[in-house]
Amino acid sequence: MALACEVAGLNRSVYYYTHKRPPDDEVIDALLLLVERHPRWGLPKLFKRLRHQGKTWNKKRVERVYNRECS
């Protein structure tokens, strides 16, 4: 594998890298619960409500999950 990486111009660490993103299950559950209760609310209001509930998730993460699950 070292020779193939050298020919391609890649470090071996780049070849073997795996992303370690935490699972979104908790975000999905909380978001779907709010959408079920308040179907007319948009993402900004849903995100504010999640923050009010004490969730510290990043806005980009919530937006990604919202677009994937609720659209």
C-alpha positions as CSV (number, residue, x, y, z in Angstrom):
1,M,0.0,0.0,0.0
2,A,2.9,2.3,0.7
3,L,4.0,2.2,-2.9
4,A,0.5,2.9,-4.2
5,C,0.2,5.9,-1.9
6,E,3.6,7.2,-3.0
7,V,2.7,6.9,-6.7
8,A,-0.6,8.7,-6.0
9,G,1.1,11.4,-4.0
10,L,-0.8,10.6,-0.8
11,N,0.3,10.1,2.7
12,R,-0.6,6.8,4.2
13,S,-2.4,8.5,7.0
14,V,-4.7,10.2,4.5
15,Y,-5.5,6.8,2.9
16,Y,-6.4,5.2,6.2
17,Y,-8.2,8.1,7.8
18,T,-11.8,7.5,8.9
19,H,-14.1,10.3,10.0
20,K,-15.3,10.1,13.6
21,R,-18.5,12.0,13.6
22,P,-20.8,11.3,16.6
23,P,-24.1,9.7,15.8
24,D,-27.1,12.0,15.2
25,D,-29.7,9.8,16.8
26,E,-30.3,12.2,19.7
27,V,-30.6,15.2,17.4
28,I,-33.0,13.4,15.1
29,D,-35.2,12.3,18.0
30,A,-35.4,15.8,19.5
31,L,-36.0,17.5,16.2
32,L,-38.7,15.1,15.1
33,L,-40.5,15.5,18.4
34,L,-40.5,19.3,18.0
35,V,-41.6,19.1,14.3
36,E,-44.4,16.7,15.3
37,R,-45.7,19.1,17.9
38,H,-45.2,22.3,15.9
39,P,-45.2,21.5,12.1
40,R,-45.4,25.1,11.0
41,W,-42.2,26.2,12.8
42,G,-39.1,26.7,10.7
43,L,-35.5,25.8,11.4
44,P,-34.6,29.1,13.2
45,K,-37.4,28.7,15.7
46,L,-36.8,25.0,16.2
47,F,-33.1,25.7,16.8
48,K,-33.9,28.4,19.4
49,R,-36.3,26.0,21.1
50,L,-33.6,23.3,21.2
51,R,-31.2,25.8,22.7
52,H,-33.8,26.8,25.3
53,Q,-34.1,23.1,26.2
54,G,-30.4,23.1,27.0
55,K,-29.1,21.3,23.9
56,T,-25.7,22.6,22.8
57,W,-25.6,21.2,19.3
58,N,-24.1,23.3,16.5
59,K,-26.5,25.1,14.2
60,K,-24.8,23.5,11.2
61,R,-25.4,20.1,12.6
62,V,-29.0,20.7,13.4
63,E,-29.5,22.2,9.9
64,R,-27.9,19.2,8.3
65,V,-30.2,16.8,10.2
66,Y,-33.3,18.9,9.6
67,N,-32.7,19.0,5.8
68,R,-32.1,15.3,5.7
69,E,-35.0,14.2,7.9
70,C,-37.7,16.8,7.7
71,S,-37.6,17.9,4.0
